[in-house]
């Protein structure tokens, strides 16, 4: 006990301090949660999760609902690339809520759909906290990404020896997407194009034009009940949900 008190005074020892843990919950299937993720959720007093607006459910919260029945759950609106939201204001408000809980002695888990390092909005919150509240203990637990899950479900090797993997948000223009594809051909490059969604019709036209629609693997709502994983030539709908991606191996 004396040693712990000494460390608290001299070195800022904080083993019992409330903290923030950012938890990757995977793409959709609760079975893909890691043991570390479940353990962190069980230990936390407060579970914070993202929603796109006040009337929407949280995909991340749905994945872990089995473990949050008796927790304090707090939805936070994330910008999600919406023009009607001010991102800086959103992040600042989210941080204020999280810090309030932590300063009240309650450890917080912030849920992150997929993995915490791939297009994760939670990184904005972590950045602000580290900058303005360096005394707060933070931890990040990775999750299974939709890219990894898609590859596993379809026995698709993301990267083989000598290859390069490019993970990129789907371009919004035909010229940019065409350049990306042509620049990857013949270079032992595998493309993982994320967030296809509303750009699907544009993407489909380019895949046809470049004659790669039969080798382009699409994945929609990975890990969710309505999951679709098939080649682009088999996908006949003109609409594609937000949670969608394409994997392309040219060689």
Long-range contacts (C-beta under 8 A, 24 or more apart in sequence): 12-135, 14-137, 17-137, 18-45, 18-101, 18-102, 18-103, 18-104, 18-105, 18-106, 18-107, 18-108, 18-137, 19-102, 19-107, 19-108, 19-136, 19-137, 19-138, 19-139, 20-98, 20-102, 20-107, 20-108, 20-109, 20-110, 20-126, 20-129, 20-136, 20-137, 20-138, 20-139, 21-107, 21-108, 21-109, 21-110, 21-138, 21-139, 21-140, 21-141, 22-109, 22-110, 22-112, 22-116, 22-120, 22-122, 22-125, 22-126, 22-138, 22-139, 22-140, 22-141, 23-109, 23-110, 23-111, 23-112, 23-116, 23-141, 23-143, 24-112, 24-113, 24-114, 24-115, 24-116, 24-120, 24-140, 24-141, 24-142, 24-143, 24-144, 25-60, 25-63, 25-64, 25-111, 25-112, 25-113, 25-114, 25-143, 26-63, 26-113, 26-114, 26-143, 26-144, 26-149, 26-223, 27-113, 27-114, 27-144, 27-145, 27-146, 27-149, 27-222, 27-223, 27-224, 27-243, 28-59, 28-63, 28-221, 28-222, 28-223, 28-224, 28-227, 28-243, 29-63, 29-223, 29-224, 30-63, 30-64, 30-66, 32-143, 32-144, 32-149, 32-223, 33-63, 33-64, 33-143, 34-141, 34-142, 34-143, 34-144, 36-141, 37-64, 37-141, 37-143, 38-64, 38-67, 40-109, 40-139, 40-141, 41-67, 41-68, 41-71, 41-109, 42-67, 43-107, 44-71, 44-107, 44-108, 44-109, 45-71, 45-72, 45-101, 45-106, 45-107, 45-108, 46-71, 46-72, 46-73, 46-74, 46-101, 46-106, 46-107, 46-108, 46-109, 47-71, 47-72, 47-73, 47-74, 47-108, 47-109, 47-111, 48-73, 48-74, 48-75, 48-76, 48-94, 48-97, 48-98, 48-108, 48-109, 48-110, 48-111, 49-73, 49-74, 49-75, 49-76, 49-110, 49-111, 50-75, 50-76, 50-77, 50-78, 50-80, 50-111, 50-112, 50-113, 50-121, 50-122, 51-75, 51-76, 51-77, 51-78, 52-77, 52-78, 52-80, 52-82, 53-77, 53-82, 58-111, 59-113, 59-224, 59-243, 60-111, 60-112, 60-113, 61-111, 63-111, 63-113, 64-111, 72-101, 72-106, 74-101, 78-121, 79-121, 80-121, 87-124, 91-124, 91-125, 91-128, 92-128, 94-125, 95-125, 95-128, 95-129, 95-132, 95-133, 98-125, 98-129, 99-129, 99-133, 99-136, 102-136, 112-143, 114-143, 114-144, 114-145, 114-146, 115-142, 115-143, 115-144, 115-145, 115-148, 116-140, 116-141, 116-142, 116-143, 117-142, 118-145, 118-147, 118-167, 118-194, 119-169, 119-194, 119-195, 146-194, 146-219, 146-222, 146-223, 146-243, 146-245, 147-192, 147-194, 147-245, 147-247, 149-222, 149-223, 150-217, 150-219, 150-222, 150-229, 150-245, 150-247, 151-247, 153-219, 153-222, 153-227, 153-229, 154-217, 154-219, 154-229, 156-217, 156-247, 156-249, 157-249, 158-190, 158-192, 158-247, 159-190, 162-188, 163-188, 163-189, 163-190, 163-251, 164-188, 164-189, 164-190, 165-189, 165-190, 165-192, 166-190, 166-191, 166-192, 167-192, 167-194, 168-192, 168-193, 168-194, 169-193, 169-194, 169-195, 170-194, 170-195, 170-196, 170-197, 170-199, 170-203, 170-246, 171-199, 172-199, 172-202, 173-202, 174-202, 174-205, 174-206, 177-202, 177-203, 177-206, 178-206, 178-209, 178-210, 181-206, 181-210, 181-212, 181-248, 182-210, 184-248, 184-250, 185-250, 186-250, 186-251, 187-250, 188-251, 189-250, 190-247, 190-248, 190-249, 190-250, 191-246, 191-247, 191-248, 192-245, 192-246, 192-247, 193-245, 193-246, 193-247, 193-248, 194-245, 195-242, 195-244, 195-245, 196-240, 196-244, 196-245, 196-246, 197-240, 197-241, 197-242, 197-243, 197-244, 198-240, 198-242, 200-238, 200-239, 200-240, 200-244, 201-238, 203-246, 204-232, 207-232, 212-248, 212-250, 215-248, 215-249, 215-250, 216-246, 216-247, 216-248, 217-246, 217-247, 217-248, 218-244, 218-245, 218-246, 219-244, 219-245, 219-246, 219-247, 220-244
